[in-house]
């Protein structure tokens, strides 16, 4: 191993960041002259795969590292693939609109309601208007 001025002056000629091993998810680099390994390695350099559904009953997506097998702790919940259906009927606070997830089979129906709200663009003097709201609720 050659001694470089880096040992005295702390100026190394660092190579590129490389994975330590094929089964490891840390990157290190070496001095091209003296071979010293950089003590400040970069941890958690995972090689994440594509986002996939965790199970056939759940619409949460996860991904795994191809090197160490770690599952990403940051998952994507509620990745539903909705298919919509409309019957055109309006009944007691429900529209005729329904949807179901083609993956987990979850079913929902659209509900609506009217509220009196204070808004800036209402008729002068009143400051209130009726607004319609909708939301999807599980069946």
Secondary structure, DSSP 8 states (H G I E B T S, - for coil): ----THHHH----B---EESSTT---EE-BBTTT--B-SS-B-----B---EES-TT---EE-BBTTT--B-SS-B-----EEEEE----BTTEEEEEEEETTT--EEEEEEEEEEEE-TTSSTTT-EEEEEEEEEEE-
